[in-house]
């Protein structure tokens, strides 16, 4: 298996040493470096993670859609988060499982850019949805009497549309900037899917414009969104501490726990991947692969578990889906 992988890399690198983006060519995907002979076994936990993500997020969407009592702002935002996680899962599933199961290493230029668009788009979308959910929690706890009048279905629809436009307009320029540049020498990627940070290293031209735009995106999304979330929680905490009853304080903070965990699950791996690509370029490839896989798989897998365990209405709805006769008996 290792010998075959080396032959594929060598043949592809030699034949594409002077190629540019105007000519049709392929990128080469890589699995787990040093463990090529064990890909079929490594695919088992990956397959389990994908199954958990698909079933978990689909269950949340089904429960919210079928239960009229859950047509509230909090659960509508949760359905946006579940839909985003589902999109993120389905974006990487074909290439990762195709590589592990069928040893498919090649991905065309067009398919790679399409995957890059959806992967980064859904990732930014998740950040935007979590920011919207922090606003929802602030209004629910700090202004409960105006909650229904502020977050109407129309307002939530506008927020959702704004999130889609924001993420699409953020990702598209980076694709156009990358597409105009020549890819020469090796077309060997570092992962089993296409990341912008990975592709930019294969360009043999001046990438300063791309780097500055990427830096601007980091500031506007990866930095600004968490700062606004922290600001909303600072205002929320100040309001909660003004409540005289200790029980009411704990109840208010407990209502935010699921969202806080979801924020940590997204941003900790995201910052880790960015720091690894920028400051640990010469580390073992295994480190980059592990960090990138955690970044992509952690939110879609863990978020459904968090909200199923911590949110009683979602938990009861899922139990009702799985065991309808038991719920009727109760």
C-alpha positions in Angstrom: 0.0 0.0 0.0 2.8 2.4 0.9 4.8 1.6 -2.3 1.6 2.1 -4.4 1.0 5.5 -2.7 4.6 6.6 -3.4 4.3 5.6 -7.0 1.1 7.6 -7.4 2.7 10.7 -5.8 5.9 10.4 -7.9 4.2 9.9 -11.2 1.7 12.7 -10.6 4.4 15.2 -9.4 6.6 14.6 -12.4 3.8 14.9 -15.0 2.4 18.1 -13.5 5.6 19.9 -12.6 4.9 22.8 -14.9 1.1 22.8 -15.0 -1.1 25.8 -14.4 -4.8 26.2 -13.5 -5.8 26.7 -17.1 -5.1 23.1 -17.9 -7.2 20.3 -16.5 -5.5 18.4 -13.7 -6.0 16.7 -10.4 -5.0 17.3 -6.9 -3.8 14.3 -4.8 -5.6 13.7 -1.5 -3.7 12.1 1.4 -5.1 10.0 4.3 -3.3 9.5 7.6 0.5 9.9 7.0 2.4 6.8 8.0 -0.7 4.7 8.4 -1.6 4.2 4.7 -1.8 0.4 5.3 -4.4 0.8 8.0 -6.8 3.1 6.2 -9.6 0.4 6.2 -9.4 0.1 10.0 -9.1 3.9 10.5 -12.2 4.3 8.4 -14.3 2.6 11.1 -14.2 5.4 13.7 -14.6 8.0 10.9 -17.7 6.1 9.7 -19.1 6.0 13.2 -18.5 9.8 13.6 -20.3 10.5 10.3 -23.2 8.2 11.2 -23.6 10.0 14.6 -23.5 13.4 12.9 -26.0 12.5 10.2 -28.4 10.8 12.5 -28.0 13.3 15.4 -28.5 16.4 13.3 -31.3 14.9 11.2 -33.1 13.9 14.4 -32.9 17.4 15.7 -34.3 18.8 12.5 -37.1 16.3 12.4 -38.1 16.9 16.0 -38.2 20.7 15.5 -40.1 20.4 12.3 -42.7 17.9 13.6 -43.3 19.4 17.1 -45.4 22.6 16.9 -44.3 23.7 20.5 -40.7 24.0 19.3 -41.4 26.7 16.7 -39.7 29.2 19.0 -36.6 31.4 18.2 -34.2 29.3 20.2 -35.2 26.1 18.3 -35.3 27.8 15.0 -31.7 28.9 15.5 -30.8 25.4 16.7 -32.3 24.0 13.4 -30.0 26.4 11.5 -27.0 25.0 13.5 -28.1 21.4 12.8 -28.5 22.1 9.1 -25.1 23.7 8.9 -23.5 20.8 10.7 -25.2 18.4 8.3 -23.9 20.4 5.4 -20.4 20.3 6.8 -20.6 16.6 7.3 -21.8 15.8 3.8 -19.1 18.1 2.3 -16.2 16.0 3.5 -17.8 12.6 3.6 -17.3 11.6 -0.1 -13.6 12.3 -0.3 -12.6 11.0 3.1 -14.5 7.7 2.9 -13.7 7.4 -0.8 -10.0 7.5 0.1 -10.2 5.1 3.1 -12.5 2.6 1.4 -11.7 2.7 -2.3 -8.2 4.3 -2.3 -9.4 7.2 -4.4 -6.6 9.8 -4.2 -7.4 12.1 -7.1 -9.8 15.0 -7.0 -10.4 17.3 -10.0 -9.7 21.0 -9.9 -13.4 21.9 -10.1 -14.4 19.4 -7.5 -11.7 20.5 -5.2 -12.8 24.2 -5.4 -16.4 23.2 -5.0 -15.5 21.3 -1.8 -13.4 24.2 -0.6 -16.3 26.6 -1.1 -18.9 24.5 0.8 -16.4 23.5 3.5 -15.3 27.0 4.4 -18.8 28.4 3.7 -20.5 26.0 6.2 -17.7 26.6 8.7 -18.2 30.4 8.6 -21.9 29.8 8.7 -21.6 27.8 11.9 -19.8 30.7 13.4 -22.4 33.2 12.3 -25.3 31.0 13.6 -23.6 30.7 17.0 -23.3 34.5 17.1 -27.1 34.8 16.3 -27.8 32.2 19.0 -25.8 34.3 21.6 -28.1 37.3 20.7 -31.1 35.0 21.2 -29.9 34.0 24.6 -29.3 37.6 25.6 -32.8 38.8 24.6 -34.4 35.7 26.2 -32.7 36.3 29.6 -32.2 40.1 29.7 -35.5 41.1 28.0 -37.9 38.2 28.4 -41.0 40.3 28.2 -40.0 41.6 24.7 -38.5 38.2 23.5 -41.4 37.2 21.2 -41.9 40.8 19.8 -38.1 41.2 19.0 -37.4 37.8 17.6 -40.3 37.2 15.3 -40.3 34.6 12.5 -39.7 37.4 10.0 -36.7 38.7 11.9 -35.3 35.2 12.2 -35.8 34.7 8.5 -33.9 37.9 7.8 -31.1 36.8 10.1 -30.8 33.5 8.3 -30.7 35.1 4.9 -28.0 37.6 6.1 -25.9 34.7 7.4 -26.1 32.9 4.0 -25.2 36.1 2.1 -22.4 36.9 4.6 -20.7 33.5 4.3 -21.1 33.3 0.5 -19.6 36.7 -0.1 -16.8 36.0 2.3 -15.7 32.7 0.6 -16.2 33.6 -3.1 -13.4 36.3 -3.4 -10.9 33.9 -1.9 -11.8 31.3 -4.6 -11.5 33.8 -7.4 -8.1 35.0 -6.1 -6.9 31.5 -5.8 -8.2 30.4 -9.2 -6.2 33.0 -11.1 -2.9 31.7 -9.7 -0.7 29.0 -11.2 -0.3 25.7 -9.4 3.1 24.1 -10.3 5.5 21.5 -8.9 3.6 19.1 -6.6 -0.2 19.0 -6.4 -0.1 16.8 -3.4 -2.5 18.0 -0.6 -2.0 17.5 3.1 -5.5 16.2 3.8 -8.2 14.0 2.5 -10.2 17.1 1.5 -9.5 20.6 0.1 -8.6 23.4 2.5 -7.7 26.9 1.4 -4.7 27.0 3.7 -3.5 23.8 2.0 -4.0 24.9 -1.6 -2.3 28.2 -1.1 1.0 26.5 -0.2 1.0 24.8 -3.7 0.9 28.1 -5.6 4.1 29.1 -7.3 3.3 32.9 -7.5 2.9 35.9 -5.4 0.2 35.2 -2.8 0.3 38.4 -0.9 -3.2 39.5 -2.0 -4.6 36.1 -1.0 -2.8 36.2 2.4 -4.1 39.7 3.2 -7.6 38.7 2.2 -7.3 35.6 4.4 -6.1 37.7 7.2 -9.1 40.1 6.8 -11.4 37.1 6.9 -9.8 35.9 10.1 -10.4 39.3 11.7 -14.0 39.6 10.5 -15.2 36.1 11.3 -12.8 34.0 13.4 -11.9 37.0 15.7 -14.9 39.3 15.5 -17.6 36.6 16.0 -16.2 35.2 19.2 -15.6 38.8 20.5 -19.2 39.7 19.9 -20.3 36.4 21.6 -18.1 37.2 24.6 -19.6 40.8 24.7 -23.1 39.4 24.7 -22.3 37.1 27.5 -20.6 39.8 29.5 -23.8 41.9 29.2 -25.9 38.8 30.0 -23.8 38.0 33.1 -24.1 41.5 34.4 -27.9 41.3 34.1 -28.0 37.8 35.7 -25.8 38.9 38.7 -28.4 41.6 39.3 -31.0 38.9 40.0 -31.5 38.5 43.7 -32.4 34.8 43.7 -29.4 32.3 43.4 -31.8 29.7 41.9 -32.8 32.1 39.1 -29.1 32.9 38.4 -28.3 29.2 38.1 -31.4 28.6 35.9 -30.4 31.5 33.6 -26.8 30.3 33.3 -27.9 26.7 32.7 -30.0 27.9 29.8 -26.8 29.1 28.2 -24.6 26.1 28.9 -25.4 24.2 25.7 -24.5 27.3 23.6 -21.3 27.9 25.5 -20.2 24.3 24.9 -21.1 24.6 21.2 -19.0 27.8 20.9 -16.0 26.1 22.5 -16.3 23.0 20.3 -16.1 25.2 17.2 -13.6 27.9 18.0 -11.0 25.9 19.9 -10.2 23.5 17.0 -10.6 26.4 14.5 -8.0 28.5 16.2 -5.8 25.4 16.6 -5.8 24.7 12.8 -5.1 28.3 12.0 -2.2 28.4 14.4 -0.8 25.1 13.2 -0.8 26.2 9.5 0.8 29.6 10.3 3.3 28.8 13.0 3.9 25.0 12.9 4.5 24.5 9.2 7.5 22.2 9.8 5.8 19.9 12.3 4.9 16.3 11.5 2.2 16.1 8.8 0.3 13.9 11.3 -0.2 16.9 13.6 -1.8 18.9 10.8 -4.0 16.0 9.7 -5.3 15.3 13.3 -6.0 19.0 14.0 -7.8 19.5 10.7 -10.0 16.4 11.2 -10.9 17.5 14.8 -11.8 20.9 13.4 -14.2 19.4 10.8 -15.7 16.5 12.8 -16.0 17.9 16.3 -18.9 20.4 15.9 -21.1 18.2 13.7 -20.6 15.2 16.0 -20.6 16.8 19.4 -23.3 19.5 18.9 -26.2 17.1 18.5 -25.1 15.2 21.6 -24.8 18.5 23.6 -28.3 19.7 22.7 -29.9 16.2 23.0 -28.5 15.8 26.6 -28.9 19.4 27.8 -32.2 20.4 26.2 -35.2 18.5 27.7 -37.6 19.3 24.8 -35.1 18.0 22.2 -34.3 14.9 24.3 -38.0 14.1 24.7 -38.7 14.6 21.0 -35.9 12.2 20.0 -37.1 9.6 22.5 -40.6 10.0 21.0 -39.1 9.4 17.5 -37.3 6.3 18.6 -39.9 4.9 21.0 -43.3 6.4 20.2 -45.3 3.7 22.0 -43.3 4.3 25.2 -44.2 8.0 25.2 -47.8 7.3 24.5 -47.9 4.9 27.4 -46.6 7.6 29.7 
